[in-house]
Amino acid sequence: MSATPSLLTLVLLSAAVTFLWRGLGAALATRIDPNGEAARWVTCVSYAILAALVARMVVLPLGATAEIPLAIRLSALAVGLVVFALPGHRILLAVAAGAGTLYLFG
């Protein structure tokens, strides 16, 4: 008999672990204050991580984006931020504007 677990065993084990954590999260969600200090801290950390990733992609890109001059990458970022700052804060429109700027000038 083989010592490696079957695919079905791995899928069932993965599902059980996932549902365990989802159940614990649902049970604890009622006890968490969404406006509390912990939630605000998590929100700030998540925004900081996102900002760091975007900065990393603009300043130190990999692949084909690295061939686009920094000034154009920064301009595309600025266009995206300006479009996002318009009333409505539409993220999809801002991403499309930034990507369009890269496409047109890059």
C-alpha positions as CSV (number, residue, x, y, z in Angstrom):
1,M,0.0,0.0,0.0
2,S,1.2,3.5,-0.8
3,A,2.2,5.9,2.0
4,T,1.0,9.0,-0.1
5,P,-2.6,10.1,0.6
6,S,-5.1,9.9,-2.2
7,L,-6.4,13.0,-4.0
8,L,-9.8,12.5,-2.4
9,T,-8.3,12.4,1.1
10,L,-6.4,15.6,0.5
11,V,-9.5,17.4,-0.9
12,L,-11.7,16.3,2.0
13,L,-9.0,17.3,4.6
14,S,-8.6,20.7,2.9
15,A,-12.3,21.2,2.9
16,A,-12.6,20.2,6.6
17,V,-9.8,22.6,7.6
18,T,-11.4,25.4,5.5
19,F,-14.8,24.9,7.0
20,L,-13.3,24.8,10.5
21,W,-11.7,28.2,10.1
22,R,-14.8,29.6,8.5
23,G,-17.0,28.4,11.3
24,L,-14.6,29.9,13.9
25,G,-14.6,33.2,12.0
26,A,-18.4,33.2,11.9
27,A,-18.6,32.5,15.6
28,L,-16.1,35.2,16.5
29,A,-17.5,37.8,14.0
30,T,-20.4,38.7,16.3
31,R,-17.9,39.6,19.0
32,I,-15.7,41.9,16.9
33,D,-16.5,45.6,16.9
34,P,-16.1,46.8,13.3
35,N,-15.4,50.4,14.6
36,G,-13.0,49.3,17.3
37,E,-9.3,49.9,17.6
38,A,-8.4,46.4,16.3
39,A,-10.5,46.7,13.2
40,R,-9.1,50.2,12.5
41,W,-5.6,48.9,12.9
42,V,-6.2,46.0,10.5
43,T,-7.7,48.4,8.0
44,C,-4.7,50.7,8.3
45,V,-2.3,47.8,7.9
46,S,-4.1,46.5,4.8
47,Y,-4.0,49.9,3.2
48,A,-0.3,50.2,4.0
49,I,0.4,46.8,2.4
50,L,-1.6,47.8,-0.7
51,A,0.3,51.1,-1.0
52,A,3.6,49.4,-0.6
53,L,2.8,46.8,-3.3
54,V,1.7,49.6,-5.7
55,A,4.8,51.6,-5.0
56,R,6.9,48.5,-5.6
57,M,5.2,47.8,-8.9
58,V,5.8,51.4,-10.0
59,V,9.3,52.0,-8.8
60,L,10.8,48.5,-9.1
61,P,8.8,46.7,-11.8
62,L,9.5,43.3,-13.2
63,G,9.1,42.0,-16.8
64,A,7.8,44.1,-19.6
65,T,6.8,46.9,-17.3
66,A,10.5,47.5,-16.4
67,E,11.0,48.7,-20.0
68,I,8.6,51.6,-19.6
69,P,10.3,54.7,-18.3
70,L,9.7,55.7,-14.7
71,A,8.2,59.1,-15.7
72,I,5.5,57.3,-17.7
73,R,4.8,54.8,-14.9
74,L,4.5,57.7,-12.4
75,S,2.2,59.6,-14.8
76,A,0.0,56.6,-15.1
77,L,-0.2,56.3,-11.3
78,A,-1.1,60.0,-11.1
79,V,-3.8,59.7,-13.7
80,G,-5.3,56.7,-11.8
81,L,-5.2,58.6,-8.5
82,V,-6.8,61.7,-10.1
83,V,-9.6,59.6,-11.6
84,F,-10.2,57.8,-8.3
85,A,-10.4,61.2,-6.5
86,L,-13.3,62.2,-8.7
87,P,-16.7,62.0,-7.1
88,G,-17.9,58.5,-6.8
89,H,-14.4,56.9,-6.2
90,R,-14.7,54.4,-8.9
91,I,-11.8,52.0,-8.6
92,L,-12.4,50.2,-11.9
93,L,-12.5,53.4,-13.8
94,A,-9.3,54.6,-12.1
95,V,-7.5,51.3,-12.9
96,A,-8.6,51.5,-16.5
97,A,-7.4,55.1,-16.7
98,G,-4.0,54.2,-15.3
99,A,-3.7,51.2,-17.6
100,G,-4.8,53.2,-20.6
101,T,-2.1,55.8,-19.8
102,L,0.5,53.1,-19.7
103,Y,-0.8,51.6,-23.0
104,L,-0.9,54.9,-24.8
105,F,2.4,56.3,-23.7
106,G,4.4,53.2,-22.7
